[in-house]
């Protein structure tokens, strides 16, 4: 008799990436791209009828988010719902593209990217239009091509040039990440025998990286004061009172270090250890639904320094793996499983938070469409009416409300900067092409002004 075959263990990397992909699809379908700055950025695209770079030194990041909606506009699509869908496709496709490129170039080291995604991107990205997201994402394909593809293949050469091209105008963090990539690329060009065409690709990429550092330096020299202060102030704030998912990420990372101890690694492979980890993952991932009152998506924006800190922390690991390919070979399965479980937990957390976002949008749509007219002040609007992000409430009202605008939700702090003044019709964005008509809203403003004057 043939002995029964042993069951193969679950492919946690595949499961983690699948749940990550499902979360991204859910975020696109629920138009989470409209949260906070997203609505404002999309209206800027509508006004220009094409690409709209809010910050010049980050223009390529903006283009990475905007190209699907710009393509839709060029094809003649004017329905706001479908245009927001296209915008979400651009916003949420950056990391899947970067991860695919890394997997194609070096599957054995893919766990580094899943770890970077879970520890960095998914701790910082509830607001989907942050340019720091792009800089962090495309750092990894460039690094993988430099370190792990020997000799350079045509696919890796294209990935390297494409990634470094995007990095040229991505984010000011390139002032730190750029020199490191330049040093590694120079070392690679000097140390290895490469096809002349591939050397040319490396030289072009080197130029792109040098430009990225120069552009980042110019961005630091002439900063957007509000963004710069927010980035700097977010670091001590999160170090003093770290966001819940950040605390768990740090503990999970320490657990990954602990697996270097054979006894710990053995326990985590056993049924009891796996059951405990899965329980943590489920509680972690479902917490926004279990305790929606504790959901604070705005805090993720304060954590955006992680999209610089995480690649800096993992870079030495990647270099050691490239120099000593057998280093961590025995521990790689355990590290890959824990990295995948981190990605799974964070993806579930985002899916749960997106479910709360969907409920919030539905509540806002009811308020905007039924029995209300004129300015509406945000009182008891659920978990997404964060004070610092509420300056985009009027913009979001235009994106999720009826085409014939009856009402707009006001910012929590009307004295803060706004892209347009919801009390001054002359400042309203011209969105007639997209079916937005302010007549009813303006009539309400005029009636209220007349009553006030009386």
Secondary structure, 3 states (H helix, E strand, C coil): CCCCCCCCCCCHHHHHHHHHHHHHHHHHHCCHHHCCHHHHHHHHHHHHCCCCCCCHHHHHHHHHHHHHHHHHHHCCCCCHHHHHHHHHHHHCCHHHHHHHHHHHHCHHHHHHHHHHHHHHHHHHCCCCCCHHHHHHHHHHHHHHHHHHCCCCCHHHHHHHHHHHHHHCCCCCCHHHHHHHHHHHHHHHHHHCCCCHHHHHHHHHHHHHHHHHHHHHHHHHHCCCHHHHHHHHHHHHHHHHCCCHHHHHHHHHHHHHHHCCCHHHHHHHHCHHHHHHHHHHHHHHHHHHHHCHHHCCCHHHHHCCCHHHHHHHHHHHHHHHHHHCCCCCCCCHHHHHHHHHHHHHHHHHHHHHHHHHHHHHHHHHHHHHHCCCCEEECCCCCCCCCCHHHHHHHHHHHHHHCCCECCEEECCCCCCCCCCCCCCCHHHCCCCHHHCCECHHHHHHHHHHHHHHHC
